[in-house]
Amino acid sequence: MYDIAIVGSGIACSMTLCHLAERLRDKPVQTEMLRIGIIEKEGEMWTGVPYGRRSVIGALTFQKLQEFLEEPERSCYIEWLRATAGSWLQTLREWGGSGAAKWISDNQSLMDQDKWGELYLPRFLFGLYVSSQAACAVEELSRLGLASVTRIQGEAVGISGMSGRPRAIDVEDDRGARRSLHAARVVLAIGSPPQKAVQGSAVTGRPSHVYINDMYSPSEIASMYRIQKALSALPDKTSANLLILGSNASALEALYLINHRPRIRHRINSIVIFSHSGLLPYKISEETVEFRLLALEELRIAASFCAADLMAAISSDIRRAEALGLNVADLRDLVGAAVNQSIDLMHVREQERFICEHGVNYSRMMRRAGRDTRNAADELVDQGILTTVRGALRRLEPFPSGSGLMRAIYTLADEPAEMTYPLPFRITINCGGFEDLDYSSSRLINSLVSNRICKVNSTRRGFLVDENLKAGENVYVIGPLVAGNFNDRIRFWHVESASRISGLAKLLAESLFDSLFLSSEAAVSSTMSFKEDVTSVVSPSSL
Ligand SMILES: Cc1cc2nc3c(=O)[nH]c(=O)nc-3n(C[C@H](O)[C@H](O)[C@H](O)COP(=O)(O)OP(=O)(O)OC[C@H]3O[C@@H](n4cnc5c(N)ncnc54)[C@H](O)[C@@H]3O)c2cc1C
């Protein structure tokens, strides 16, 4: 029986464990050693999908370090980066390929000038850093006799348990064998929901067509290898066409990786992206843009306005900026400050509406990307390889000649007539975003919903949590599944951000500590609160 079982060992788990260790060490109150179990289905601990082996070594953060982490974590991380630079630069040179070599030469002068905050760093570095912190926390907890941390390899597939009793967690190993664990408290740190699959068996049932549903499963490197192998088997370049569904940050990352892999890039004839917006994330140029947000200014002097009015004003200003050819990425802080002020002026009911109904669309409108990643897409456009279509895929149909080629039937935005894209596709990559929680292919999520342990919130992208991140009796949630909550402390439309998860980890550690050692009345003691800071929007999931 565990005092705490954490499902998932990504950064949400690691950061929570580090904060909990700090809390236990600074205020030792317990007499017995706590038992903490960490259940992880993959073969790596502490890093999760973006910061470990499931991402390639050269994959970069979406934002520069200054925005990636808040203080004091940022300074600690920078200190670690400085101290270990010799070793990680060598790893990057040896294993990162041509993209990493270019990154080092483009960014060497910033590193030499100690301007770490300006860098869009390779993500695996944060994974190394977090892993070392988590390993220290585990060692310290054990050395001080505060807690033992046990790793449990397997997939949590179901959670049950009667009221007032410990939770039972069913864990399945690689061979399908199941066992049941019991825990007084369960933390769900399972990351984002699974990717929304495209059209099921129509593509996945055709082994000759390469369909990549999730680039990070089993790993980005394996996905790149599948692409390379499929291209090298083609007799000529005419059918070497790749379809990407969605234009989010993962799609942009796929382009970055392809551009820096000559064995793929030189064999590709065409890459076509279908997305609702028809736009890739805007490139951050760090330029000051002179622009007046007229619609937002007008709104703020109105006597009263609602969430829909605010969204309409944002759209109007952004559309005007686009029409003037301004870089929307560089308007982010200006728009963010105005939106924050406007939210504060609204009735609390409308604030909730904005967070839960409009926030995601606002983020989509402002999607941005760092220079290193975004430049790769521009290079592919310049070489005549990349085309972006503003439209939606209706279905994929086998090409008459067979051989794994598919044709894409799609509609253009605002036009109902179906069209067939002129090129056949040999490879499809799905970057179309995540499943809603009420129709999930995850057995764990389904079990939590059907056993009525957690409730899906109104956005269907997260579980309903209270001010202490509690989603049900003795069940807590941290990470992307906290999205779409609005309470006195937590107001987020997305939580796919390292800095946001770091803040929530602190809150969760407090909540767990309180539930372990304080009575339930005293438990709601902390004064922490977390509001959507619209100036720091970064969402890999938004289409
Ligand atoms: C590719 C990518 C790039 C990103 N880049 C950035 C960025 O540049 N900047 C930024 O701020 N944010 C970024 N994010 C967003 C954010 O930082 C991540 O979403 C964050 O890492 C989430 O951490 P997590 O621990 O909650 O989830 P994850 O990293 O997904 O970890 C969850 C872990 O749980 C395990 N797991 C899941 N289900 C089960 C189960 N049923 N049983 C057992 N184990 C299970 C998984 O194997 C995984 O190891 C990115 C996200 C992705 C996916």
Ligand as a Chemical Component Dictionary entry (heavy atoms), coordinates in Angstrom:
data_LIG
# 
_chem_comp.id                   LIG 
_chem_comp.type                 NON-POLYMER 
_chem_comp.pdbx_formal_charge   0 
_chem_comp.three_letter_code    LIG 
# 
loop_
_chem_comp_atom.comp_id 
_chem_comp_atom.atom_id 
_chem_comp_atom.alt_atom_id 
_chem_comp_atom.type_symbol 
_chem_comp_atom.charge 
_chem_comp_atom.model_Cartn_x 
_chem_comp_atom.model_Cartn_y 
_chem_comp_atom.model_Cartn_z 
_chem_comp_atom.pdbx_ordinal 
LIG C1  C1  C 0 6.547  17.481 -28.200 1  
LIG C2  C2  C 0 6.257  18.501 -27.156 2  
LIG C3  C3  C 0 7.042  19.642 -27.066 3  
LIG C4  C4  C 0 6.787  20.583 -26.082 4  
LIG N1  N1  N 0 7.572  21.690 -26.018 5  
LIG C5  C5  C 0 7.353  22.596 -25.058 6  
LIG C6  C6  C 0 8.150  23.761 -24.967 7  
LIG O1  O1  O 0 9.025  23.980 -25.784 8  
LIG N2  N2  N 0 7.909  24.637 -23.965 9  
LIG C7  C7  C 0 6.921  24.416 -23.040 10 
LIG O2  O2  O 0 6.764  25.236 -22.130 11 
LIG N3  N3  N 0 6.134  23.342 -23.130 12 
LIG C8  C8  C 0 6.318  22.440 -24.115 13 
LIG N4  N4  N 0 5.514  21.347 -24.192 14 
LIG C9  C9  C 0 4.390  21.274 -23.255 15 
LIG C10 C10 C 0 4.732  20.772 -21.824 16 
LIG O3  O3  O 0 5.962  21.176 -21.358 17 
LIG C11 C11 C 0 4.582  19.327 -21.817 18 
LIG O4  O4  O 0 3.289  19.031 -22.177 19 
LIG C12 C12 C 0 4.966  18.759 -20.440 20 
LIG O5  O5  O 0 6.197  18.170 -20.597 21 
LIG C13 C13 C 0 3.965  17.820 -19.874 22 
LIG O6  O6  O 0 4.589  17.110 -18.843 23 
LIG P1  P1  P 0 3.830  15.925 -18.173 24 
LIG O7  O7  O 0 4.753  15.333 -17.190 25 
LIG O8  O8  O 0 2.520  16.401 -17.684 26 
LIG O9  O9  O 0 3.491  14.933 -19.369 27 
LIG P2  P2  P 0 4.379  13.982 -20.266 28 
LIG O10 O10 O 0 5.648  14.567 -20.641 29 
LIG O11 O11 O 0 3.488  13.544 -21.373 30 
LIG O12 O12 O 0 4.660  12.747 -19.312 31 
LIG C14 C14 C 0 3.620  11.876 -18.932 32 
LIG C15 C15 C 0 4.216  10.517 -18.640 33 
LIG O13 O13 O 0 3.174  9.664  -18.226 34 
LIG C16 C16 C 0 3.334  8.394  -18.826 35 
LIG N5  N5  N 0 2.002  7.790  -18.886 36 
LIG C17 C17 C 0 0.927  8.236  -19.567 37 
LIG N6  N6  N 0 -0.116 7.449  -19.347 38 
LIG C18 C18 C 0 0.281  6.487  -18.496 39 
LIG C19 C19 C 0 -0.367 5.383  -17.901 40 
LIG N7  N7  N 0 -1.656 5.133  -18.125 41 
LIG N8  N8  N 0 0.348  4.582  -17.084 42 
LIG C20 C20 C 0 1.669  4.838  -16.834 43 
LIG N9  N9  N 0 2.330  5.866  -17.384 44 
LIG C21 C21 C 0 1.644  6.687  -18.192 45 
LIG C22 C22 C 0 3.937  8.688  -20.173 46 
LIG O14 O14 O 0 4.644  7.592  -20.697 47 
LIG C23 C23 C 0 4.850  9.869  -19.856 48 
LIG O15 O15 O 0 6.153  9.449  -19.534 49 
LIG C24 C24 C 0 5.730  20.384 -25.174 50 
LIG C25 C25 C 0 4.944  19.244 -25.267 51 
LIG C26 C26 C 0 5.199  18.302 -26.240 52 
LIG C27 C27 C 0 4.354  17.065 -26.304 53 
# 
loop_
_chem_comp_bond.comp_id 
_chem_comp_bond.atom_id_1 
_chem_comp_bond.atom_id_2 
_chem_comp_bond.value_order 
_chem_comp_bond.pdbx_ordinal 
LIG C1  C2  SING 1  
LIG C2  C3  SING 2  
LIG C2  C26 DOUB 3  
LIG C3  C4  DOUB 4  
LIG C4  N1  SING 5  
LIG C4  C24 SING 6  
LIG N1  C5  DOUB 7  
LIG C5  C6  SING 8  
LIG C5  C8  SING 9  
LIG C6  O1  DOUB 10 
LIG C6  N2  SING 11 
LIG N2  C7  SING 12 
LIG C7  O2  DOUB 13 
LIG C7  N3  SING 14 
LIG N3  C8  DOUB 15 
LIG C8  N4  SING 16 
LIG N4  C9  SING 17 
LIG N4  C24 SING 18 
LIG C9  C10 SING 19 
LIG C10 O3  SING 20 
LIG C10 C11 SING 21 
LIG C11 O4  SING 22 
LIG C11 C12 SING 23 
LIG C12 O5  SING 24 
LIG C12 C13 SING 25 
LIG C13 O6  SING 26 
LIG O6  P1  SING 27 
LIG P1  O7  DOUB 28 
LIG P1  O8  SING 29 
LIG P1  O9  SING 30 
LIG O9  P2  SING 31 
LIG P2  O10 DOUB 32 
LIG P2  O11 SING 33 
LIG P2  O12 SING 34 
LIG O12 C14 SING 35 
LIG C14 C15 SING 36 
LIG C15 O13 SING 37 
LIG C15 C23 SING 38 
LIG O13 C16 SING 39 
LIG C16 N5  SING 40 
LIG C16 C22 SING 41 
LIG N5  C17 SING 42 
LIG N5  C21 SING 43 
LIG C17 N6  DOUB 44 
LIG N6  C18 SING 45 
LIG C18 C19 SING 46 
LIG C18 C21 DOUB 47 
LIG C19 N7  SING 48 
LIG C19 N8  DOUB 49 
LIG N8  C20 SING 50 
LIG C20 N9  DOUB 51 
LIG N9  C21 SING 52 
LIG C22 O14 SING 53 
LIG C22 C23 SING 54 
LIG C23 O15 SING 55 
LIG C24 C25 DOUB 56 
LIG C25 C26 SING 57 
LIG C26 C27 SING 58 
# 
